[in-house]
Amino acid sequence: MEALESIISAINGVVWGPLMLVLILGVGLFLSIGLKLLPILKLGTGFKLMWGGRTTETGDEKEGEIPPFQALMTAMSATVGTGNIAGVATAIFLGGPGALFWMWITALIGMATKYSEAVLAVRYRETDENGQHVGGPMYYIKNGLGKKWTWLGVLFAIFGACAGFGIGNTVQSNSVADVLHANFSVPTWVSGVVMAVLVGAVLIGGIKRIGHVAGALVPLMAISYLIAGLVVLAINSHLLPQALDLIITHAFSPIAAQGGFAGAAVWAALRFGVARGVFSNEAGLGSAPIAHAAAQTHSPVRQGLVAMLGTFLDTLVICTITGLVIVSSGAWTGGESGAALTSQAFATALPSFGNYLVAISLAVFAFTTIIG
């Protein structure tokens, strides 16, 4: 096990090293400038389209499999997961409060990346032998760049499948099993079996059933978690100015060790903030455009404006709530990490209740991520 962990750590150091961070931030910044900050300036338009996309417009019924709103919820079901609860906590534990600032920056420029991904997915999608619309990076690489680049699309499909087992299934199911065992003493194998059965029941119905489940479950769980987070922030309202000062100050300056926190350099805040930000909102990873390619729309641009909301809601709303709760509570100096840190932060404001709330939220978030 130690050998496996060392191998994973070595790969992680390369994948989330300077080159990858420059590529992620650089491409997002390039697209933001090229689009003249369209994703940010058209944020209100995106919300209008999302609300109107709850039903399919006349004439678009044959253009896809699910309404635009369900496509967004399916994509968000894959992004709103353990990264919003455990990922934010890990970023703060390793990089300090300043990591949350770099998560915000990653989301702001990641909106342009997510917009571009969805536009390409709808523009270059195909209809398979069953008459269903399919798309994603492997299709727009092949159809947009030409057949000589098909090998690149094949590589994406292979790596995407591997990532699906890793960040999509293994991490999520393990987090659920751990948190339910710690808070409710549910045996880990029971959690695994129940989750496998529930996920299988949804997946058998294909993209339409996934869209229906995601369209109902994602808004419910996100709103419930946000309400709970806002209640905690209201209780800690007098501590919010200090928390915001810590976040902004230590995004650009090192933070010394205190309590159980080991201290962190600016590079750590940048690295773990960007890494966990991308892990959470998946801007640039290529999973979301696969869902958006199934949207019932004839307009790639309209779907792109809806798609970018996934990054905004995931990181700038849900992750921000989690991060502010952790920093304002002071729990980040206690030495805990991951979901345990978030549970401790919520329990500080909501004694004997907050940790169970986090456990249930994490379980539902992870379940929808596996479906997505």
C-alpha positions as CSV (number, residue, x, y, z in Angstrom):
1,M,0.0,0.0,0.0
2,E,2.8,2.4,0.8
3,A,4.4,1.7,-2.6
4,L,1.1,2.4,-4.3
5,E,0.7,5.7,-2.4
6,S,4.2,6.8,-3.3
7,I,3.6,6.1,-7.0
8,I,0.3,8.0,-6.9
9,S,2.0,10.9,-5.1
10,A,4.8,11.0,-7.7
11,I,2.2,11.1,-10.5
12,N,0.2,13.7,-8.7
13,G,3.3,15.9,-8.4
14,V,3.7,15.8,-12.2
15,V,0.1,16.2,-13.1
16,W,-0.5,19.1,-10.7
17,G,3.0,20.6,-11.2
18,P,3.9,24.0,-12.7
19,L,3.3,23.0,-16.3
20,M,-0.3,21.8,-15.8
21,L,-1.1,24.8,-13.6
22,V,0.2,27.2,-16.3
23,L,-1.8,25.3,-19.0
24,I,-5.0,25.4,-17.0
25,L,-4.8,29.0,-16.0
26,G,-3.2,30.0,-19.3
27,V,-5.8,28.5,-21.6
28,G,-8.6,29.9,-19.4
29,L,-7.1,33.3,-19.5
30,F,-6.5,33.1,-23.3
31,L,-10.2,32.1,-23.9
32,S,-11.5,34.8,-21.5
33,I,-9.6,37.5,-23.4
34,G,-10.5,36.0,-26.8
35,L,-14.1,36.0,-25.8
36,K,-13.8,39.6,-24.4
37,L,-14.9,38.4,-20.9
38,L,-18.2,37.2,-22.4
39,P,-18.9,34.5,-19.8
40,I,-18.7,37.1,-17.0
41,L,-20.5,39.8,-18.8
42,K,-23.3,37.5,-19.9
43,L,-23.8,35.8,-16.6
44,G,-27.3,37.2,-16.2
45,T,-28.2,35.9,-19.7
46,G,-27.0,32.5,-18.7
47,F,-29.3,32.3,-15.8
48,K,-32.3,33.4,-17.9
49,L,-31.5,30.7,-20.4
50,M,-31.1,28.1,-17.7
51,W,-34.5,29.0,-16.2
52,G,-36.1,28.9,-19.6
53,G,-34.3,25.7,-20.5
54,R,-36.4,23.7,-18.0
55,T,-38.6,22.8,-21.0
56,T,-37.6,22.2,-24.6
57,E,-38.3,25.0,-27.1
58,T,-40.6,24.1,-30.1
59,G,-38.5,22.8,-32.9
60,D,-35.7,21.6,-30.7
61,E,-37.2,18.3,-29.6
62,K,-35.3,16.3,-32.3
63,E,-32.0,18.2,-31.6
64,G,-31.1,16.2,-28.5
65,E,-32.1,13.9,-25.8
66,I,-32.8,16.1,-22.7
67,P,-33.8,19.7,-22.1
68,P,-30.9,22.2,-21.6
69,F,-31.6,22.6,-17.9
70,Q,-31.3,18.8,-17.4
71,A,-28.1,18.8,-19.4
72,L,-26.7,21.4,-17.0
73,M,-27.9,19.5,-13.9
74,T,-26.3,16.3,-15.3
75,A,-23.0,18.0,-15.9
76,M,-23.3,19.6,-12.4
77,S,-24.1,16.2,-10.9
78,A,-20.6,15.2,-12.0
79,T,-19.0,18.3,-10.6
80,V,-20.9,18.9,-7.3
81,G,-19.3,16.2,-5.2
82,T,-16.7,15.6,-2.6
83,G,-14.6,18.4,-4.0
84,N,-17.2,20.9,-2.7
85,I,-16.9,19.5,0.8
86,A,-13.7,17.5,1.3
87,G,-11.8,19.1,-1.6
88,V,-12.1,22.7,-0.3
89,A,-11.1,21.6,3.2
90,T,-8.0,19.8,1.8
91,A,-7.0,22.9,-0.2
92,I,-7.2,25.1,2.9
93,F,-5.4,22.4,5.1
94,L,-2.5,22.2,2.6
95,G,-2.4,25.7,1.2
96,G,-4.0,27.9,3.9
97,P,-6.9,30.2,3.6
98,G,-5.3,31.8,0.5
99,A,-6.1,28.6,-1.5
100,L,-9.7,29.7,-1.6
101,F,-8.8,32.9,-3.4
102,W,-7.0,30.9,-6.1
103,M,-10.1,28.6,-6.4
104,W,-12.1,31.8,-7.2
105,I,-9.6,32.8,-9.9
106,T,-9.7,29.3,-11.4
107,A,-13.5,29.5,-11.5
108,L,-13.6,33.0,-13.1
109,I,-11.4,32.0,-16.0
110,G,-12.7,28.5,-16.0
111,M,-16.1,29.8,-17.0
112,A,-14.6,30.7,-20.4
113,T,-13.2,27.1,-20.7
114,K,-16.5,25.5,-19.8
115,Y,-18.4,27.8,-22.2
116,S,-16.0,26.9,-25.0
117,E,-16.2,23.1,-24.2
118,A,-20.0,23.1,-24.4
119,V,-20.1,25.2,-27.6
120,L,-17.8,22.8,-29.3
121,A,-19.7,19.8,-27.9
122,V,-23.0,20.9,-29.4
123,R,-21.4,22.2,-32.7
124,Y,-19.6,18.9,-33.4
125,R,-21.9,16.3,-31.9
126,E,-23.0,13.2,-33.9
127,T,-26.1,11.0,-34.0
128,D,-25.3,7.4,-33.2
129,E,-26.9,4.2,-34.7
130,N,-29.7,4.4,-32.2
131,G,-30.6,8.0,-33.2
132,Q,-29.2,9.5,-29.9
133,H,-27.0,12.6,-29.9
134,V,-23.5,11.9,-28.6
135,G,-20.6,14.3,-28.2
136,G,-17.7,15.6,-26.1
137,P,-14.0,16.2,-26.6
138,M,-13.3,13.0,-28.5
139,Y,-16.0,14.1,-31.1
140,Y,-15.0,17.7,-31.5
141,I,-11.4,16.8,-31.7
142,K,-12.1,14.4,-34.6
143,N,-14.8,16.5,-36.3
144,G,-13.3,19.9,-35.6
145,L,-9.6,19.3,-36.1
146,G,-9.9,16.6,-38.8
147,K,-9.4,12.8,-39.0
148,K,-5.6,13.2,-38.6
149,W,-6.2,14.2,-35.0
150,T,-8.5,11.2,-34.3
151,W,-5.7,9.6,-32.2
152,L,-5.9,12.5,-29.8
153,G,-9.6,12.0,-29.3
154,V,-9.0,8.3,-28.7
155,L,-6.4,9.2,-26.0
156,F,-8.9,11.5,-24.3
157,A,-11.5,8.7,-24.3
158,I,-9.0,6.3,-22.7
159,F,-7.8,8.8,-20.1
160,G,-11.4,9.9,-19.5
161,A,-12.5,6.3,-18.8
162,C,-9.6,6.0,-16.3
163,A,-10.6,9.3,-14.6
164,G,-14.2,8.1,-14.4
165,F,-13.1,5.1,-12.3
166,G,-10.7,7.3,-10.3
167,I,-12.2,10.8,-9.5
168,G,-15.7,9.7,-10.7
169,N,-16.2,6.5,-8.7
170,T,-13.4,5.4,-6.4
171,V,-12.8,8.6,-4.6
172,Q,-16.6,9.3,-4.3
173,S,-17.7,5.9,-3.1
174,N,-14.7,5.7,-0.6
175,S,-15.7,9.1,0.8
176,V,-19.3,8.0,1.3
177,A,-18.3,4.8,3.0
178,D,-15.9,6.5,5.3
179,V,-18.3,9.3,6.3
180,L,-21.3,7.1,6.9
181,H,-19.2,4.7,8.9
182,A,-17.7,7.5,11.1
183,N,-21.0,9.2,11.8
184,F,-23.7,6.5,11.6
185,S,-21.6,3.3,12.1
186,V,-22.7,1.9,8.7
187,P,-20.4,-0.9,7.6
188,T,-18.4,0.2,4.5
189,W,-19.4,-2.9,2.5
190,V,-23.1,-2.0,3.0
191,S,-22.6,1.5,1.7
192,G,-20.8,0.1,-1.3
193,V,-23.5,-2.4,-2.2
194,V,-26.4,0.1,-1.7
195,M,-24.6,2.7,-3.8
196,A,-23.8,0.2,-6.6
197,V,-27.5,-0.9,-6.8
198,L,-28.9,2.7,-6.8
199,V,-26.4,3.9,-9.4
200,G,-27.1,0.9,-11.5
201,A,-30.8,1.5,-11.4
202,V,-30.3,5.0,-12.7
203,L,-27.7,4.2,-15.4
204,I,-29.8,1.4,-16.9
205,G,-32.3,4.1,-18.0
206,G,-29.6,5.9,-20.1
207,I,-29.1,9.7,-20.4
208,K,-32.8,10.5,-20.2
209,R,-33.2,8.9,-16.8
210,I,-29.9,10.4,-15.6
211,G,-31.2,13.8,-16.7
212,H,-34.5,13.3,-14.8
213,V,-32.7,12.2,-11.6
214,A,-30.1,14.9,-11.8
215,G,-32.7,17.6,-12.6
216,A,-34.6,16.7,-9.4
217,L,-31.7,15.8,-7.0
218,V,-29.0,18.4,-7.8
219,P,-31.0,21.6,-7.2
220,L,-32.5,20.0,-4.0
221,M,-29.2,19.0,-2.5
222,A,-27.4,22.2,-3.5
223,I,-30.0,24.5,-2.1
224,S,-30.2,22.5,1.1
225,Y,-26.5,22.7,1.6
226,L,-26.4,26.4,0.8
227,I,-29.1,27.2,3.3
228,A,-27.2,25.3,6.0
229,G,-24.0,27.0,5.1
230,L,-25.7,30.5,5.2
231,V,-27.1,29.7,8.6
232,V,-23.6,28.9,9.9
233,L,-22.2,32.1,8.3
234,A,-25.0,34.1,9.9
235,I,-24.0,32.7,13.3
236,N,-20.3,33.5,12.5
237,S,-21.1,36.8,10.8
238,H,-18.9,38.8,13.2
239,L,-15.9,36.7,12.1
240,L,-16.4,37.0,8.3
241,P,-14.4,40.2,7.8
242,Q,-11.4,38.6,9.5
243,A,-11.9,35.4,7.4
244,L,-12.0,37.4,4.1
245,D,-8.8,39.3,5.2
246,L,-7.0,36.0,5.8
247,I,-8.1,34.6,2.4
248,I,-7.0,37.6,0.4
249,T,-3.8,38.3,2.4
250,H,-2.5,34.8,2.4
251,A,-3.2,34.3,-1.3
252,F,-0.1,36.5,-1.8
253,S,1.9,36.0,1.3
254,P,3.1,32.9,3.3
255,I,1.1,31.9,6.4
256,A,2.9,30.7,9.5
257,A,2.2,27.5,11.4
258,Q,-0.4,27.8,14.1
259,G,-2.2,25.2,16.1
260,G,-2.4,22.0,14.0
261,F,-1.7,23.9,10.8
262,A,1.8,23.3,9.5
263,G,2.1,26.6,7.6
264,A,2.1,27.1,3.8
265,A,4.0,29.2,1.2
266,V,2.3,31.2,-1.5
267,W,3.1,28.4,-4.0
268,A,1.2,25.9,-1.9
269,A,-1.9,28.2,-1.8
270,L,-1.7,28.7,-5.6
271,R,-1.1,25.0,-6.4
272,F,-3.7,23.5,-4.1
273,G,-6.2,26.2,-4.8
274,V,-6.0,25.7,-8.6
275,A,-5.8,21.9,-8.3
276,R,-8.8,21.6,-6.0
277,G,-10.7,24.2,-7.9
278,V,-10.4,22.2,-11.2
279,F,-11.1,19.0,-9.3
280,S,-14.4,20.5,-8.1
281,N,-15.7,22.4,-11.2
282,E,-13.9,20.2,-13.8
283,A,-13.4,23.2,-16.2
284,G,-11.2,21.9,-18.9
285,L,-11.4,18.2,-17.9
286,G,-13.9,17.4,-20.7
287,S,-16.6,15.5,-18.7
288,A,-19.3,18.3,-18.8
289,P,-19.4,18.7,-22.6
290,I,-20.4,15.0,-22.9
291,A,-23.6,15.8,-21.0
292,H,-24.2,19.1,-22.8
293,A,-23.9,17.4,-26.2
294,A,-27.2,15.6,-25.4
295,A,-29.1,18.9,-24.8
296,Q,-32.2,19.6,-26.9
297,T,-31.0,22.8,-28.5
298,H,-30.0,24.0,-32.0
299,S,-27.7,26.8,-30.6
300,P,-24.2,25.9,-29.4
301,V,-23.8,29.4,-28.0
302,R,-27.0,29.2,-25.9
303,Q,-25.9,25.9,-24.4
304,G,-22.4,27.3,-23.8
305,L,-23.9,30.2,-21.7
306,V,-25.9,27.6,-19.7
307,A,-22.9,25.3,-19.3
308,M,-20.6,28.0,-17.8
309,L,-23.1,28.4,-14.9
310,G,-21.9,25.0,-13.7
311,T,-18.5,26.4,-12.9
312,F,-20.0,29.6,-11.3
313,L,-22.4,27.7,-9.1
314,D,-20.0,24.9,-8.2
315,T,-17.0,27.0,-7.1
316,L,-18.0,30.6,-6.7
317,V,-21.1,29.7,-4.7
318,I,-21.0,26.2,-3.1
319,C,-17.2,26.0,-2.6
320,T,-17.2,29.6,-1.3
321,I,-19.8,28.7,1.4
322,T,-17.7,25.7,2.5
323,G,-14.5,27.7,2.5
324,L,-15.9,30.6,4.5
325,V,-17.5,28.3,7.0
326,I,-14.1,26.6,7.6
327,V,-12.0,29.8,7.8
328,S,-14.5,31.8,9.9
329,S,-14.9,28.9,12.4
330,G,-11.1,28.7,13.0
331,A,-11.3,24.9,12.6
332,W,-8.6,25.0,9.8
333,T,-5.9,25.4,12.5
334,G,-7.0,22.2,14.4
335,G,-5.0,19.7,12.3
336,E,-8.0,18.0,10.6
337,S,-8.3,17.7,6.8
338,G,-10.8,16.7,4.2
339,A,-14.4,16.0,5.2
340,A,-13.5,15.8,8.8
341,L,-12.4,19.4,8.8
342,T,-15.6,20.5,7.1
343,S,-17.6,18.5,9.7
344,Q,-15.8,20.1,12.5
345,A,-16.4,23.6,11.1
346,F,-20.1,23.0,10.8
347,A,-20.3,21.3,14.2
348,T,-18.7,24.4,15.8
349,A,-21.7,26.5,14.9
350,L,-24.3,23.7,14.9
351,P,-23.3,21.4,17.8
352,S,-24.4,17.8,17.6
353,F,-26.0,18.5,14.3
354,G,-23.5,20.0,11.9
355,N,-21.4,16.9,11.4
356,Y,-24.4,14.8,10.5
357,L,-25.5,17.4,8.0
358,V,-22.1,17.3,6.3
359,A,-22.2,13.5,6.3
360,I,-25.6,13.4,4.6
361,S,-24.6,16.1,2.1
362,L,-21.4,14.4,1.2
363,A,-23.2,11.1,0.6
364,V,-25.8,12.7,-1.8
365,F,-23.1,14.9,-3.5
366,A,-20.9,11.8,-4.2
367,F,-23.9,9.7,-5.4
368,T,-24.8,12.3,-8.0
369,T,-21.1,12.6,-9.1
370,I,-20.9,8.9,-9.7
371,I,-24.1,9.1,-11.8
372,G,-22.7,12.0,-13.8
